[in-house]
Amino acid sequence: MAWLSFLKSKDFDPAQFERELAELARRITAKERNVSKYTYQAKQLRRIVLIYGILIYFAHITLLALTTHMTYTNVSPIQWAGVAGGPILIVLFMKAIASFYNMRIERTQTSAQQLKEEHSEKIEELKEKTKFSSTQALLNRFADGGDLNAKVDEELAEKQRQLDEIKKMSLEQERAAKEFSAYPQQGYKRSWIDTIVDGVVGSDELSPNNRFALICQHCLAHNGLAPPGQTPDAIKYRCPSCGFLNGVSVDGTPTSATLSSDVTDTKTTKTTTDDEELTTN
């Protein structure tokens, strides 16, 4: 089987290929993030120019009306030019911003596409150096030999495993780039509006802060929280620590009241018994 020696590439270094593919994937990720960043910046800048441009324009008209006492007399040509050319200047400024960022986005996308093509070429080069295609063709050609099939299958599986690991790493980095391409939103913080809504509508009954704790009347063990809107006396449960039955009894009175009355009756009975013993003596 000396002819199988072509399966062992002398100049092939999987670690080097892995580093090169990882570097390409990192650069592709950076380019895609830059595209998202430029798109976001262009949108924000155009919005700022539009808002402040309109505010400045109306401030100019208002100041002009106040200085001329609404007669618009003795208005200089420069002031009239500001009134007439203000909207045009705002539109031109926004178009200039859009053109500038579109040029940057297009250039970045072109660079990212070139890197993706280079990445694909590296994958094909990896297949060529590992002789993946020729090994597969050889397997199809000599499919009748048992030992030969086992040897080729082993070599082919090893090359396929290396290729799959490198591809998997590249795909994971590309997916990470897509997941983090958009800017993360900030976490939600309660505002004064939420406080007002809670005061009008009512707070959340499911919150632990709005529920009673279930304390055993016998051993004082904590047994969780009562359902929303219910008090501990209205809930019948057995304490897992001492086995005492808490809550509403059969006659409808709370167990805590029953327990207190039982204790009182016991004390009264004991006192009566002691008095009878003293009288007898």
Buried (B, 14 or more C-beta within 10 A) or exposed (E): EEEEEEBEEEEBEBEEBBEBBBEBBEBBBBBBBBBBBBBEEBEEBBEEBBEEBEEBBEEBBEEBEEEEEEEEEEBEEEBEEBBEEBEEBBEEBBEEBBEEBEEBBEBBBEBBEEBBEBBEEBBEEBBEBBBBEEBBEBBEEEEEEEEBBEBBEEBBEEBBEBBEEBEEBBEEBBEEBEEEBEEEEEEEEEEEEEEEEEEEEEEEEEEEEEBBEBBBBBEEEEBEBBEEEEEBBEBEBEBEEEEBBBBBBEEEEBBBEBBEEEEEEEEEEEEEEEEEEEEEE
